């Protein structure tokens, strides 16, 4: 098991993200901020999400990726392309319906030459719970299977967020 990291690069208006290792909720705040910045401006010419070096993706990460698909769809932009040569990751992507909102390719690609690593941001407590909750809400909005699978998680997180003391 290896700690996860995300690298990113832009080339000719195409955003490229590479997920390496175990991509877990602890990367959520960093990924959330990056994706929000990406979604503020006009849609890029394309988005490629490279999962060839990904060992695992948790449901929070899947929800954050679903946000990219929804943003591109709302902007009238082309679907993002996910690249994965790992059958376990491919099975996961199909099981949550990502084939309905992403182009999924099983062919590997080269890493961009000038990729930068997304800096890990330490966030906890209410902010982290809110990011995890919103990611799961986005994930369950994709289809009924995801709603059946993750609604209990959303319900629990909503209770925790509501009962958290205000700062």
Secondary structure, DSSP 8 states (H G I E B T S, - for coil): --B-EEEEEEETTEEEEEEEEEE-GGGHHHHHHHHHHHHHS---SEEEEEEEEEEEE-HHHHHHHHHHHHHHHHTT----EEE---HHHHHHHHHTTGGGTSEEE-S-----TT-EE-------HHHHHHHHHHHHHHHHHH-HHHHHHHHHHHHHHHHHHHHS---
